[in-house]
Amino acid sequence: MNLPFVVNQRKVGFFMEEIKKQAAQELGARLRIIRKSQKMSLQEVEKRSHGHWKAVVIGSYERADRALS
């Protein structure tokens, strides 16, 4: 007899949040590597983008305090 597959929604939600957190951390690390390879500060990125990318926002992405949506 086949039993129906039961999904624990809390566990699924927890794992999805962990995956999102890890992806944000990896993206942030890559952004920082690229910025530093160009020998740019956060303020220089803001200046060179003519204010399109704010230094505080880029820093938040790099630290994974903020996730891209």
Beta strands, then each sheet from edge to edge (+ up, - down):
end
